[in-house]
Amino acid sequence: MSEEANFSEPLVWILVLHWRGIDLTRACLESVQKLTYGNRRILLVDNGSTEKDGENLRKEFPQISLLRLTENFGFAGGCNRGMEYCLENNAEYIWLVNNDARVAEDSLSNLVQQAVQKPEVGALSGAVVDSFAVDKKRVVAGPGTINFRSAKTKVNSSAGSQPTYSDWLHGSNLLLRATTLKEVGLFDERYFLYFEDTELCHRINLKGWKCLFVPSAMIEHLGSASTQDSRKHWRSYYYIRNRFLFFSTYLHGLKGLPATMSMLSHVGRHALVLPFRGNSGRDQLRAELLGTRDYFSKHFGKATCLDWCEPGAELIKKETGH
């Protein structure tokens, strides 16, 4: 940004949500501190980590603000409590950055520059790349599209070079205008994890604001760092349950029938093939069936049926016989 633009930089609160993976969060905070954008403040939201990681990180980064939550409210709930804090503290923009992401030094400047130039834009995000290294750089997440007939969402990897309007934006780095949030609202906490970014962006578009993808803002993102190993089946559960929730919310009556049939056929196909893919396939199917059941039972928010996905659950089962 130019010197003149820098003089009137709007206040941006950078919100990093942490639950687990303290080394990743540390690397994220280190990259955020190197941003060229000046008028920024950093909020670390400790989303109920069992080791009180937030307090330890605050000692390492004394200039950041810390919001300690007593339990894991999911991505949607944890970010909401952080965004409420930022709005109460005069944020003009809030930049949600995943704890397993690292940001390029000029990324926030490029995003804010577009936001200032385009007052109709309520949400912006940059290009998610697998590496900042020039010889390895590959865009893995660009602008998102929604196909209501087939009940599918897609993140495009063909980012292009110019900012483009988008159906939805990747939640790993999401710059939100405060005035937009005050009109549209925050994340829908029924989603807890996954699809909350798609739903908020769709709501932003429905209210007459726009979502803008900015390819010049680069973010390196590991992806799903909190749901690795046995917790990978969380993704299967929340994705299928929240996919049903999203499309049923915005498609009513007969309009929603093709989408519902498409999602049910997806589960049906998996029921035929996943049992033959070993324990991992059977566990994935179990998670998808539980997610489908909970959607039709209207059980949303944090799942209460995924204890078997927790690390060590299989060992406990073998030791106890239950």
C-alpha positions in Angstrom: 0.0 0.0 0.0 1.1 3.6 -0.6 2.4 5.8 2.2 -0.8 7.9 1.9 -2.9 4.7 2.3 -0.9 3.6 5.3 -1.7 6.9 7.1 -5.3 6.0 7.3 -5.1 2.2 7.7 -8.3 0.8 9.3 -7.9 -1.1 12.5 -7.7 -4.9 11.9 -7.9 -7.4 14.7 -6.2 -10.7 13.7 -8.0 -13.6 15.3 -6.1 -16.9 15.7 -8.1 -19.8 17.2 -6.1 -22.4 19.0 -7.3 -25.8 20.3 -4.3 -28.1 19.8 -1.0 -28.0 17.9 0.9 -25.4 19.9 4.0 -25.6 17.6 1.8 -24.7 14.6 0.1 -21.9 16.5 3.5 -20.6 17.5 4.6 -20.5 13.8 1.4 -18.8 12.8 1.9 -16.1 15.4 5.5 -15.6 14.4 4.4 -15.0 10.7 1.6 -12.7 11.8 4.1 -10.5 13.6 6.1 -10.0 10.4 3.1 -8.5 8.5 3.8 -5.2 6.8 0.4 -3.9 7.7 0.7 -1.5 10.6 -2.6 -0.9 12.3 -3.3 -4.3 13.6 -3.9 -6.1 16.9 -3.7 -9.8 17.6 -6.1 -11.9 19.5 -5.3 -15.5 20.4 -8.5 -17.5 21.4 -7.6 -20.5 23.4 -10.6 -22.7 22.6 -10.5 -24.9 25.7 -7.1 -26.5 25.3 -6.4 -29.0 28.0 -2.9 -27.8 28.7 -3.8 -24.1 28.9 -1.6 -23.5 25.8 -2.9 -19.9 25.5 -1.3 -18.8 28.7 2.0 -20.3 27.7 1.9 -18.7 24.2 1.0 -15.3 25.8 4.3 -15.5 27.8 6.1 -16.0 24.5 4.2 -13.3 22.7 3.4 -10.7 25.4 2.1 -8.2 22.9 -0.9 -10.3 21.9 -4.3 -10.3 23.6 -5.6 -13.6 25.0 -9.2 -14.9 25.3 -9.3 -18.1 27.3 -12.4 -20.3 26.8 -13.3 -23.0 29.3 -14.3 -25.5 26.6 -14.0 -26.3 23.0 -16.8 -24.4 21.2 -15.7 -25.6 17.8 -14.4 -23.4 15.0 -17.8 -21.5 14.7 -18.3 -20.9 18.4 -14.7 -20.2 19.3 -14.4 -17.7 16.4 -17.7 -16.1 17.4 -16.5 -15.4 20.9 -13.3 -14.0 19.6 -15.1 -11.8 17.0 -17.4 -10.4 19.7 -14.3 -9.4 21.7 -12.8 -7.7 18.6 -16.0 -5.9 17.8 -16.2 -4.6 21.3 -12.6 -3.3 20.9 -13.2 -1.1 17.9 -12.3 -3.6 15.1 -13.1 -2.2 11.6 -12.0 -5.5 10.1 -11.4 -9.0 11.6 -9.0 -11.4 10.0 -9.6 -15.0 10.9 -6.4 -17.0 10.4 -6.2 -20.7 11.1 -3.5 -21.7 13.6 -2.0 -24.1 11.1 -1.5 -21.3 8.6 1.4 -19.0 7.9 0.8 -15.6 6.2 2.9 -13.8 3.6 4.2 -10.4 4.9 2.1 -8.4 2.4 -1.0 -10.6 2.6 -3.0 -8.4 5.0 -2.0 -5.2 3.2 -3.2 -6.6 -0.1 -6.6 -7.7 1.4 -7.3 -4.4 3.2 -6.3 -2.5 0.1 -9.0 -4.3 -1.9 -11.5 -3.9 0.9 -11.0 -0.1 1.1 -11.3 0.2 -2.7 -14.4 -1.9 -2.8 -16.9 -0.9 -0.1 -19.5 -3.4 -1.4 -17.2 -6.3 -0.3 -18.0 -7.8 3.1 -15.6 -10.7 3.1 -12.2 -11.3 1.5 -9.7 -14.1 1.5 -6.3 -14.8 -0.1 -4.9 -17.7 -2.1 -4.0 -20.8 0.0 -0.8 -22.3 -1.3 1.1 -25.4 -0.3 4.4 -23.6 -0.1 5.8 -20.0 -0.3 8.8 -21.4 -2.2 8.6 -20.2 -5.8 9.6 -23.5 -7.3 7.0 -25.4 -5.1 4.2 -22.9 -4.9 0.8 -24.3 -5.9 -2.6 -22.8 -5.2 -4.7 -25.4 -3.4 -7.6 -23.2 -2.5 -9.0 -20.3 -4.5 -12.5 -19.0 -4.9 -15.4 -21.3 -3.9 -18.5 -22.2 -5.8 -21.9 -23.6 -4.7 -24.0 -25.9 -6.9 -27.4 -26.1 -5.3 -28.8 -28.7 -7.7 -26.1 -31.3 -7.0 -25.6 -30.1 -3.4 -21.9 -29.7 -3.8 -19.4 -27.0 -2.9 -16.0 -26.7 -4.5 -12.8 -24.8 -3.9 -11.1 -24.0 -7.2 -7.4 -24.2 -7.5 -7.3 -22.1 -10.7 -7.0 -18.8 -8.9 -6.0 -16.5 -11.8 -4.2 -13.2 -11.2 -7.0 -10.7 -10.6 -9.4 -10.4 -7.7 -12.7 -12.2 -8.4 -16.1 -12.4 -6.7 -16.9 -15.7 -5.2 -19.8 -17.7 -3.8 -17.8 -18.5 -0.7 -14.3 -18.1 0.7 -12.0 -20.5 2.5 -12.2 -20.0 6.2 -8.4 -20.6 6.8 -8.0 -16.8 6.1 -11.1 -14.7 6.1 -11.1 -10.9 6.4 -14.5 -9.7 7.5 -15.8 -6.2 7.6 -17.2 -5.2 11.0 -20.2 -3.3 9.5 -21.0 -6.5 7.5 -20.9 -8.7 10.6 -23.1 -6.3 12.5 -25.7 -6.5 9.8 -25.4 -10.2 8.8 -24.4 -11.8 12.0 -21.6 -14.2 13.0 -21.1 -17.9 12.3 -24.0 -20.2 12.8 -22.9 -22.4 15.7 -25.1 -25.3 14.7 -22.2 -26.2 12.3 -19.5 -26.3 15.0 -16.9 -27.4 12.5 -16.9 -27.4 8.6 -19.3 -25.5 6.3 -19.6 -22.5 8.7 -17.5 -20.5 6.3 -19.7 -21.5 3.3 -22.9 -20.6 5.2 -21.6 -17.2 6.4 -20.4 -16.2 3.0 -23.7 -17.3 1.4 -25.6 -15.2 4.0 -23.3 -12.2 3.2 -24.1 -12.5 -0.5 -27.8 -12.8 0.2 -27.7 -9.6 2.2 -26.3 -7.7 -0.9 -22.6 -7.7 0.2 -20.0 -9.5 -1.9 -17.2 -12.0 -1.2 -13.9 -11.3 -2.9 -11.0 -13.6 -3.6 -7.6 -11.8 -3.7 -4.9 -14.0 -5.3 -2.1 -11.5 -4.4 -2.6 -12.3 -0.7 -0.8 -15.6 -0.1 -1.4 -17.9 2.9 0.4 -21.2 3.5 -2.0 -23.7 5.1 -1.3 -27.1 6.5 -5.0 -28.0 6.6 -7.1 -30.0 9.2 -4.3 -30.0 11.7 -6.8 -30.4 14.6 -8.4 -33.4 13.0 -5.5 -35.7 12.2 -5.0 -39.3 13.0 -8.2 -41.0 14.5 -9.9 -37.6 14.5 -9.9 -37.6 10.7 -13.4 -39.2 11.0 -14.6 -36.0 12.6 -14.4 -34.5 9.2 -16.6 -37.3 7.7 -19.2 -36.8 10.4 -19.3 -33.0 10.4 -19.0 -32.7 6.6 -22.0 -34.9 5.8 -24.2 -33.6 8.6 -23.5 -29.9 7.9 -23.8 -30.5 4.1 -27.3 -31.7 4.7 -27.9 -28.7 7.1 -26.6 -26.1 4.7 -28.6 -27.2 1.6 -31.8 -27.9 3.5 -31.6 -24.4 5.0 -31.4 -22.6 1.7 -33.5 -25.0 -0.5 -37.1 -25.3 0.5 -39.9 -27.7 -0.5 -39.5 -29.4 -3.9 -36.5 -27.2 -4.7 -34.5 -29.2 -2.2 -35.5 -32.6 -3.4 -32.7 -33.1 -6.0 -30.1 -31.9 -3.5 -31.4 -34.3 -0.8 -31.4 -37.2 -3.2 -27.9 -36.4 -4.3 -26.6 -36.4 -0.7 -28.5 -39.6 0.2 -27.1 -41.3 -2.9 -23.6 -40.2 -1.8 -24.1 -42.0 1.5 -25.6 -45.0 -0.2 -22.6 -45.4 -2.5 -20.3 -45.2 0.4 -22.3 -47.8 2.2 -21.6 -50.2 -0.6 -17.9 -49.6 -1.0 -16.4 -48.4 2.3 -16.9 -51.7 4.2 -14.4 -53.3 1.8 -11.7 -50.8 2.5 -10.6 -52.0 5.9 -11.1 -50.5 9.3 -10.5 -47.0 8.1 -13.2 -47.3 5.4 -15.7 -48.9 7.9 -14.9 -46.1 10.4 -15.5 -43.4 7.8 -18.8 -45.0 6.9 -19.8 -45.1 10.6 -19.0 -41.4 10.9 -21.1 -40.6 7.8 -24.0 -42.6 9.0 -23.9 -41.0 12.4 -23.8 -37.5 10.7 -26.8 -38.4 8.5 -28.7 -39.7 11.5 -28.0 -36.6 13.6 -29.0 -34.3 10.7 -32.4 -36.0 10.5 -32.7 -36.1 14.3 -31.8 -32.3 14.3 -28.8 -32.9 16.6 -26.4 -30.0 15.8 -23.5 -28.2 17.4 -20.9 -30.4 19.0 -21.3 -34.1 18.3 -21.9 -36.4 21.3 -21.3 -39.6 19.4 -17.6 -39.4 18.4 -15.8 -40.6 21.5 -14.6 -43.6 19.5 -12.6 -41.1 17.3 -10.5 -39.8 20.1 -6.8 -40.8 20.2 -6.4 -43.9 22.4 -10.0 -44.9 22.2 -9.1 -48.2 20.3 -6.5 -49.1 23.0 -9.0 -48.5 25.8 -11.5 -50.6 23.9 -9.0 -53.5 23.6 -8.0 -53.2 27.3 -11.6 -53.1 28.7 -13.3 -55.2 26.1 -15.9 -52.5 25.5 
